[in-house]
Amino acid sequence: MSTSQFSRRNLLAGAGLSVGAFALGSTLLTACSEPGRGPAGKGGGDGTPLALQLGWLINSGQFGEAIALSKGWYDDAGISFSINPGGPSIDGIALVAAGESQIGQISSSPSHMLARSQGIPVKAFAVCVQDHPYAWLSTPENPVEKPEDLVGKTVGGPATSDILVKALLAANKISEDDVEFVATGSSVAPLMQGKIDAWGTWLNSISQRRPLGDDFVSMRLADNGVPLYGYIYYSTDDVLEKKADLVKEFTSATARGWEFAYDHVEEAAKATVEMAPESKLKDIQDDGEDMMKYVFTKSTAEKGWGTMDASIWESQIKLWDQLGQFNSAPPTVDDLATWDILDATADSRPKLG
């Protein structure tokens, strides 16, 4: 299905797709108010325009882009680059599919899988967060250390995390009837007040869990049978076919940005805040420092920043299909991802981890 078959009106009003409901990035940064729809970062020069549509707000997930912009590396690559922030009322995938931005980034892979399964022609070409940091936090007085510890207990978090509870239970063969989920939002207060037994958040969201201190117990989805990808870069089938060279240049420049950010978190945080002045530098820097261990892993040490593993995509497809999340036939790995861009940029993507 070509991009030209989708109009903006059809995608936003008629697709019936609530991609944003699965974004899972709302817990990552609440210090920012929602910015306007205008570009947050803009490269100079007369390069080829390339806009990155985010699924959520600008945060530490844009360290690589912030550095590449500030250093002029997109300009050097012949790209006039800009970032379009997302937000709770913005369906980023639909906007990319409608051609308003050439590429996009979504915070967690379920959104991408659901979009493709509904016929929206988007495909991942790189992954930023290899080892997903989403976890359930609990207190030492009432620890939840393994999925079985959830039986008979109440789990809270953003409404979008309900499906993550179900995925965790399904992966560990625990009945949904044995665990109660309550939509408590992105605040840790209900956990601290004893109203819930475990609370869902991204572990690198230091600013959100700061009231809890360092004395807490965490149980990550990725360690318990739910291997999601985070901050996926994607584009349409049409762009990946007709503008592959542009996407390759973007990927190389962004990888260079992330390589620099790896050893210069403070500078990356400052560059990010310049793009999103509503955010707090300490929150961005703290979140970013913790995030590095999820971006750079054994996989990136071997295959470079942005790598993807077909078996991880396959396991996600199977689990979401088991949960009945696809209204039609589940997508295949080839539907969801292409390795052409990664292969073409293998020499320019840093092998760190």
Order of alpha helices (4+ residues) and beta strands (2+ residues): beta-alpha-alpha-beta-alpha-beta-alpha-beta-beta-beta-alpha-beta-alpha-beta-alpha-beta-beta-alpha-alpha-alpha-alpha-alpha-alpha-alpha-alpha
